[in-house]
Amino acid sequence: MYLSVSLVMPYFMSSPGSVFYGGTKGFVNTVTQGLAAEYGPHDVRVNSICPLRGATGLLEMFSGVPDTPEERERFAKTVPLGRMSEPSDVASAAVYSASGEASFVTGVKLPIDRGRLAV
Protein backbone atom coordinates (compact mmCIF):
# COMPACT_ATOMS: atom_id res chain seq x y z
CA MET A 1 0.00 0.00 0.00
CA TYR A 2 1.31 3.40 -0.99
CA LEU A 3 -0.49 6.46 0.39
CA SER A 4 0.25 10.04 -0.54
CA VAL A 5 -1.19 13.30 0.68
CA SER A 6 -2.43 15.66 -1.96
CA LEU A 7 -4.95 18.46 -2.03
CA VAL A 8 -8.59 18.98 -2.85
CA MET A 9 -7.78 22.29 -4.57
CA PRO A 10 -6.66 20.87 -7.96
CA TYR A 11 -10.13 19.34 -8.28
CA PHE A 12 -11.99 22.61 -8.45
CA MET A 13 -9.83 25.70 -8.54
CA SER A 14 -6.49 27.34 -8.80
CA SER A 15 -5.57 30.58 -7.17
CA PRO A 16 -2.95 33.26 -7.77
CA GLY A 17 0.34 32.46 -6.12
CA SER A 18 -0.40 28.74 -5.86
CA VAL A 19 0.23 27.58 -9.42
CA PHE A 20 3.29 25.47 -8.65
CA TYR A 21 1.94 24.20 -5.34
CA GLY A 22 -1.36 23.20 -6.92
CA GLY A 23 0.45 21.85 -9.97
CA THR A 24 2.58 19.51 -7.90
CA LYS A 25 -0.50 18.27 -6.07
CA GLY A 26 -2.18 17.69 -9.44
CA PHE A 27 0.92 15.69 -10.39
CA VAL A 28 0.56 13.59 -7.23
CA ASN A 29 -3.08 12.91 -8.12
CA THR A 30 -2.15 11.79 -11.63
CA VAL A 31 0.73 9.63 -10.40
CA THR A 32 -1.62 8.02 -7.86
CA GLN A 33 -3.87 6.78 -10.64
CA GLY A 34 -1.01 5.72 -12.89
CA LEU A 35 0.80 3.77 -10.18
CA ALA A 36 -2.44 2.10 -9.13
CA ALA A 37 -2.88 0.81 -12.69
CA GLU A 38 0.77 -0.21 -12.99
CA TYR A 39 1.15 -1.96 -9.64
CA GLY A 40 -2.38 -3.30 -9.18
CA PRO A 41 -1.47 -6.61 -10.87
CA HIS A 42 1.15 -7.03 -8.12
CA ASP A 43 -1.50 -6.49 -5.42
CA VAL A 44 -0.09 -3.08 -4.50
CA ARG A 45 -2.69 -0.42 -3.78
CA VAL A 46 -1.97 3.27 -4.36
CA ASN A 47 -4.23 5.99 -2.99
CA SER A 48 -4.07 9.64 -2.06
CA ILE A 49 -5.89 11.49 0.70
CA CYS A 50 -6.82 15.06 -0.16
CA PRO A 51 -7.70 17.25 2.80
CA LEU A 52 -9.20 20.70 2.53
CA ARG A 53 -7.81 23.27 4.93
CA GLY A 54 -8.47 22.41 8.53
CA ALA A 55 -7.88 23.48 12.10
CA THR A 56 -4.10 23.31 12.30
CA GLY A 57 -1.26 25.71 12.98
CA LEU A 58 -0.83 26.11 9.21
CA LEU A 59 -4.33 27.45 8.62
CA GLU A 60 -3.34 31.10 8.30
CA MET A 61 -0.51 30.33 5.88
CA PHE A 62 -2.74 28.26 3.59
CA SER A 63 -5.88 30.37 3.77
CA GLY A 64 -4.18 33.74 3.45
CA VAL A 65 -6.38 35.28 6.14
CA PRO A 66 -5.83 35.65 9.89
CA ASP A 67 -6.65 32.52 11.89
CA THR A 68 -9.42 33.83 14.13
CA PRO A 69 -12.49 32.13 15.60
CA GLU A 70 -14.63 34.32 13.33
CA GLU A 71 -12.74 33.24 10.19
CA ARG A 72 -12.98 29.58 11.19
CA GLU A 73 -16.72 29.97 11.71
CA ARG A 74 -17.11 31.76 8.36
CA PHE A 75 -15.24 28.99 6.53
CA ALA A 76 -17.14 26.23 8.34
CA LYS A 77 -20.38 27.70 6.98
CA THR A 78 -19.13 27.13 3.41
CA VAL A 79 -19.02 23.33 3.71
CA PRO A 80 -22.03 21.02 4.06
CA LEU A 81 -20.85 19.38 7.29
CA GLY A 82 -20.49 22.85 8.81
CA ARG A 83 -17.21 22.47 10.67
CA MET A 84 -13.47 22.67 10.21
CA SER A 85 -11.62 19.38 10.03
CA GLU A 86 -9.28 18.33 12.79
CA PRO A 87 -5.99 16.49 12.25
CA SER A 88 -7.72 13.36 13.57
CA ASP A 89 -10.17 13.50 10.63
CA VAL A 90 -7.28 13.29 8.18
CA ALA A 91 -5.55 10.61 10.25
CA SER A 92 -8.72 8.50 10.28
CA ALA A 93 -8.95 8.66 6.48
CA ALA A 94 -5.29 7.61 6.21
CA VAL A 95 -5.78 4.69 8.60
CA TYR A 96 -8.87 3.55 6.68
CA SER A 97 -7.08 3.83 3.33
CA ALA A 98 -4.22 1.67 4.59
CA SER A 99 -6.45 -0.87 6.33
CA GLY A 100 -7.72 -4.21 5.14
CA GLU A 101 -11.21 -2.71 5.04
CA ALA A 102 -10.05 -0.74 1.99
CA SER A 103 -8.39 -3.74 0.34
CA PHE A 104 -10.39 -3.22 -2.87
CA VAL A 105 -9.76 0.55 -3.02
CA THR A 106 -6.96 1.73 -5.30
CA GLY A 107 -6.31 4.68 -7.59
CA VAL A 108 -8.50 6.86 -5.38
CA LYS A 109 -8.01 10.51 -4.54
CA LEU A 110 -10.08 10.63 -1.36
CA PRO A 111 -11.39 14.13 -0.63
CA ILE A 112 -11.46 14.95 3.08
CA ASP A 113 -13.44 18.11 2.54
CA ARG A 114 -16.63 17.89 4.63
CA GLY A 115 -18.67 17.81 1.42
CA ARG A 116 -17.09 20.88 -0.21
CA LEU A 117 -16.90 19.21 -3.64
CA ALA A 118 -20.64 18.58 -3.43
CA VAL A 119 -21.46 22.29 -3.57
ABEGO torsion letter per residue (X at the ends): XBBBBBBAAAAABBBBGAAAAAAAAAAAAAAAAAAAAAAAAAGBBBBBBBBBBBBBAAAAAAAGBBBBAAAAAAAAAABAAGBBBBAAAAAAAAAAAABAAAAABBGBBBBBAGGAAAX
